[in-house]
Amino acid sequence: MNEPTIVAANPVLSGDHPDPSIVRVGTDYYMVTSTFQYFPGVQVLHSRDLAHWRPIGHVITRKSQLDLTGMPDSFGIFAPDISYYDNKFWVVVPYFHGQPRCTNLLFVADRPEGPYSEAIMLNHHFIDPSIFNDDNGKRYLLFGGGWIHELAADGSRLIGEAKQVWPGTGGSAPEAPHIVKRNGWYYLMLAEGGTFFEHMATVSRSRSVWGPYEPCPYNPVLTQNDPDRRIQKAGHGKLVQDPNGQWWMFHLGGRPLTPGGACPLGRETFVEPVSWTADEWFVVGEEGKPMDRVSMPHLEQNPPTEDSEEAEDFFTDAKLSPDWEWVRYPADDGYQLMQSGLRIYCKPYIPYGLGSTLILTRRWRHFGFVAETQLLFEPKSRGEEAGIALYRDSDSFLFFSIRNGIGQTSGQSFDVSRLNENQEHEGLYLEIDQYVAINKKVLAMVKLPVQRGQPVWLKVALNAHIQNLTFHYSLNGTAYVDLGIELAAEFLYPEMYNRFLCFTAPRMGIYAKGVYGEAEGYAHFQKFAYSGE
């Protein structure tokens, strides 16, 4: 009788899930991906069937472990690696700070969801570290460029000197090294070509972990050289073997809107079958090309959560769902979870700066979506604001907000073309503010016929076909008013970066912001809903 299967539609993790690392423990799989400047850092996901994944926690949950305050956009936590050894979970993280390059940190936990230890600093070298646990009891730290360094059994230090054993086939940026051992061979994988359209996965092997390594005759074992195919930028992969002996590669990739064009959802996670050849090499996917759909053994299907077309959060749990991540570390005493929802206080911060914020985000998962929030706004000072955020990084974001008052005393510009008009107004206003390269553009301003503390619903829709954003509000949660603004979403795409090369993708979420030196009000968020298309 044929084993039951499921068909996984790639990507298995859509939207801003780059640089996947995976480990199997029994019949459970755990994965981590890059989170850069977001906090909590290094989201941990769980699956039983390799196709359906749900977040269960984060590795970096305390400022004492790693303080991301001041980190430029797309700096911070690069490609992490998760492994299992001595009944513990080991996550090694490249902390990219540019001074001069990277510090590799190790975190350890008894459970995959944490809590994880304080950071163990291993070295200052290149990005993308991983841990290989040999079957002879030896442990090794690998890092970009094909370097290997012996790791103490307890993970507390490195032993001896590092050695570069295989720098790849000549492609740019050899990184993301991983080793698997099979039939006495050590297979060393690298990503080459940079994380763009020339991306690829290559492999070499040796009878000794220290080499010499011979390159695979089938290299690259995974890439995409057909610009018309749906999945591009394939590379940066790690292998895992299921309980039935089948091998799989999880790798990053992107889905451009047009050949060679922008990838609004950034770098995502894909799965491919691995085929071993008669000469004990392997190739990935469909003869080295990524596959749109993959048949997989049906081990156990988790309730689809993050992959769902619809999701709702009423913020009634004791902790925030691991779907949510703040932009850098949240401002001290900036939020409170209550039985009736999430209260974010209107504390002052610079939204295009590199300090703490109160911008709470989750990933876009679809090319089109509707995002909606219900909130009660209780400001105490003119200029306070709260609402929906569409956020790529500090160089490109949008606030769709309720704000208290308008005019110079509320922090807005004075219009010199209206010298004889009163430009100071009390009350609550809806405002759409687009920020690009620090410059703010007010797209809409509408007086709200409500009092402080009364519920307001805000809704943003992204049309999947024309990639335009529209904005709506309601005073009863049923009848919505369209503000008549259609805005191209292109300014949020990763490819439209201004200052820093952008490795992150657009996110959505909620926020509140206050006024320096003034009394602090709050926004009480009672619901956030997302529906993808």
HELIX and SHEET records of a PDB file:
HELIX    1   1 GLN A  408  SER A  410  5                                   3    
HELIX    2   2 VAL A  416  ARG A  418  5                                   3    
HELIX    3   3 ALA A  489  LEU A  492  5                                   4    
HELIX    4   4 PRO A  494  MET A  496  5                                   3    
SHEET    1   A 2 THR A   5  ALA A   9  0                                        
SHEET    2   A 2 ARG A 293  PRO A 297 -1                                        
SHEET    1   B 4 SER A  21  VAL A  25  0                                        
SHEET    2   B 4 ASP A  28  VAL A  32 -1                                        
SHEET    3   B 4 GLY A  41  SER A  47 -1                                        
SHEET    4   B 4 ARG A  54  ILE A  60 -1                                        
SHEET    1   C 8 TYR A  38  PHE A  39  0                                        
SHEET    2   C 8 GLU A 325  VAL A 327 -1                                        
SHEET    3   C 8 ILE A 359  ARG A 363 -1                                        
SHEET    4   C 8 ARG A 507  LYS A 513 -1                                        
SHEET    5   C 8 GLU A 385  ASP A 393 -1                                        
SHEET    6   C 8 SER A 396  ILE A 406 -1                                        
SHEET    7   C 8 HIS A 425  VAL A 436 -1                                        
SHEET    8   C 8 ASN A 439  LYS A 447 -1                                        
SHEET    1   D 3 GLY A  76  ILE A  77  0                                        
SHEET    2   D 3 LYS A  88  PHE A  96 -1                                        
SHEET    3   D 3 ASP A  81  TYR A  85 -1                                        
SHEET    1   E 4 GLY A  76  ILE A  77  0                                        
SHEET    2   E 4 LYS A  88  PHE A  96 -1                                        
SHEET    3   E 4 CYS A 102  ALA A 109 -1                                        
SHEET    4   E 4 ILE A 120  HIS A 125 -1                                        
SHEET    1   F 4 SER A 130  ASN A 133  0                                        
SHEET    2   F 4 ARG A 139  PHE A 143 -1                                        
SHEET    3   F 4 TRP A 147  LEU A 151 -1                                        
SHEET    4   F 4 LEU A 158  GLN A 164 -1                                        
SHEET    1   G 4 GLU A 175  ARG A 182  0                                        
SHEET    2   G 4 TRP A 185  GLU A 192 -1                                        
SHEET    3   G 4 MET A 200  SER A 206 -1                                        
SHEET    4   G 4 GLU A 214  PRO A 215 -1                                        
SHEET    1   H 4 GLU A 175  ARG A 182  0                                        
SHEET    2   H 4 TRP A 185  GLU A 192 -1                                        
SHEET    3   H 4 MET A 200  SER A 206 -1                                        
SHEET    4   H 4 LEU A 222  THR A 223 -1                                        
SHEET    1   I 4 GLN A 232  GLN A 241  0                                        
SHEET    2   I 4 TRP A 247  GLY A 254 -1                                        
SHEET    3   I 4 GLU A 268  TRP A 276 -1                                        
SHEET    4   I 4 PHE A 282  VAL A 284 -1                                        
SHEET    1   J 4 GLU A 310  ASP A 313  0                                        
SHEET    2   J 4 TYR A 522  GLY A 532 -1                                        
SHEET    3   J 4 GLY A 341  TYR A 345 -1                                        
SHEET    4   J 4 TYR A 335  MET A 338 -1                                        
SHEET    1   K 6 GLU A 310  ASP A 313  0                                        
SHEET    2   K 6 TYR A 522  GLY A 532 -1                                        
SHEET    3   K 6 PHE A 369  GLU A 378 -1                                        
SHEET    4   K 6 PRO A 455  LEU A 462 -1                                        
SHEET    5   K 6 ASN A 468  SER A 474 -1                                        
SHEET    6   K 6 TYR A 480  ALA A 488 -1                                        
END                                                                             
